[in-house]
Amino acid sequence: MKYSKTLARSANTMEVVSGEERKIVKVLSFPKNQSDVFDLLTQGLSMSEAEDEYLKRCRVVQDRLDLLMKSDHLAKYEEYEVKKIPGATGWQIEILMPYRMSLAEFEKYHTFSSKEERQMIESLCAALKEAKKAQLDAGPLKKENVFLTKEGSYVLDVFNELEKEDAGAYESLEKLVADEELKNEIRTKDLWEW
């Protein structure tokens, strides 16, 4: 992956410039921490076997990444690259994605109508169904994980959840909207009926 400069960096995410565009690079590491290697060694694995175990976990996430590209409502990536962790044990996947504005950021500049909130909830319900079908955990469903695309649609980012082995629960959709009538409908309607 090539990018010309890094604009911002957090624990496992970088905002970069690639060509003329802002992009996001997420890094998933296997193991998350090098201290985890010691745990495998104390279970009787050799360093070579530990390395193989982390490569196997990395491959599982690669399969999940490929499933994301078949989705319409989950955040997509442009490319990814699997690399050996430099100077350490394990592997990492660097995922290059287009820059998207989060719902939390978008709300600073825009007040949603009831119709817009309903469209967003419908998109997110479809995203949750796609995540479940792909055996992906949607993770905490919060405004920082919901993104507005250039085309004006809403997608759910599940990249932080790819490393988890089991799909889990999601937080309520009602926390994402202000319209009281829509909140009541969300509380009473089964997610899978949307």
Salt bridges, closest charged atoms under 4 A:
GLU15 OE2 - ARG22 NE 2.90
GLU21 OE1 - LYS23 NZ 3.79
GLU21 OE1 - LYS150 NZ 3.46
GLU51 OE2 - LYS84 NZ 3.08
GLU53 OE1 - LYS56 NZ 3.45
GLU53 OE2 - ARG57 NE 2.93
GLU78 OE2 - LYS23 NZ 2.69
GLU94 OE2 - LYS83 NZ 3.35
GLU107 OE1 - LYS143 NZ 2.88
GLU116 OE1 - HIS110 NE2 3.02
GLU130 OE2 - HIS73 ND1 3.16
ASP157 OD2 - LYS26 NZ 3.29
GLU161 OE1 - LYS164 NZ 2.72
GLU163 OE1 - LYS32 NZ 3.26
GLU171 OE1 - LYS175 NZ 3.86
GLU174 OE2 - ARG187 NE 2.85
GLU185 OE1 - ARG118 NH2 2.68
GLU185 OE2 - LYS189 NZ 3.64
